Amino acid sequence: VGDALEQADGAERLALIRYLGEIGDRRAVTELCSLLGAVSDAEGAAVTEALRQAGATAIPALCRMLGEGRTNAEDHAVRLLGEIGDGRCAVA
């Protein structure tokens, strides 16, 4: 999947991102998280929506992103965790 995302562009890449959200398994979520904060605005919106669609499946991967040092990606991860509404990553 990663190779297909790297080789795709434009509408094809957006379709792949949306498809990963529909699949919603851990591998798909991992691919989506790798794109979070590192793509164009249109692709970023599609990645965010795809992770939102994955819901609770995305939580472990989003939690792992915190503290990685990718500030933009971490900001997106925090917002998504808040939207999904799971407290597993909440600070005590």
C-alpha positions in Angstrom: 0.0 0.0 0.0 2.8 2.4 0.9 4.3 2.1 -2.6 1.0 2.7 -4.2 0.5 5.9 -2.2 4.0 7.1 -3.1 3.5 6.5 -6.8 -0.1 7.8 -7.0 -0.9 11.5 -7.4 -3.9 13.7 -7.5 -7.3 12.0 -7.6 -5.8 8.6 -7.5 -3.9 9.3 -4.3 -7.0 10.8 -2.7 -9.0 7.7 -3.6 -6.4 5.5 -2.0 -6.4 7.5 1.2 -10.2 7.3 1.3 -10.0 3.5 0.7 -7.6 3.1 3.6 -10.2 4.8 5.8 -12.8 2.4 4.6 -10.6 -0.6 5.3 -9.9 0.8 8.8 -7.6 -2.0 9.9 -4.3 -1.5 11.8 -2.1 -1.6 8.7 -4.3 0.9 6.9 -4.3 3.2 10.0 -0.5 3.0 10.2 -0.2 4.1 6.6 -2.6 7.0 7.2 -0.7 8.1 10.3 2.5 8.2 8.3 0.9 10.8 6.0 -0.6 12.8 8.8 0.8 16.4 8.8 3.1 15.7 5.8 0.8 16.0 2.8 -1.0 18.7 0.9 -4.1 20.4 2.4 -6.5 18.3 0.3 -4.7 15.1 1.1 -4.5 16.1 4.8 -8.2 16.6 5.0 -8.7 13.2 3.4 -6.3 11.5 5.8 -8.0 13.2 8.8 -11.4 12.0 7.6 -10.1 8.5 6.9 -8.6 8.3 10.4 -11.8 9.7 11.9 -13.7 7.0 10.0 -11.4 4.3 11.4 -12.4 5.5 14.8 -11.3 3.4 17.8 -9.0 1.3 15.5 -6.9 4.5 15.0 -6.4 5.3 18.7 -3.3 3.2 19.4 -1.4 4.5 16.3 -2.5 8.1 17.1 -1.3 7.7 20.7 2.1 6.4 19.5 2.5 9.5 17.4 2.5 11.7 20.5 6.1 12.6 21.5 7.6 11.6 18.1 8.8 15.2 17.5 6.7 15.7 14.4 4.8 18.7 15.8 2.4 19.2 12.9 1.5 15.5 12.9 1.2 15.4 16.7 -1.2 18.4 16.6 -3.4 16.5 14.1 -3.2 13.4 16.3 -4.3 15.2 19.4 -7.3 16.8 17.6 -8.3 13.4 16.2 -8.0 11.7 19.6 -10.3 14.4 21.0 -12.8 14.0 18.2 -12.8 10.2 18.5 -13.4 10.7 22.2 -11.4 8.0 23.8 -9.5 8.6 27.0 -6.7 6.1 26.6 -4.2 8.9 25.9 -5.5 11.3 28.4 -3.0 13.0 30.7 -3.7 12.2 34.3 
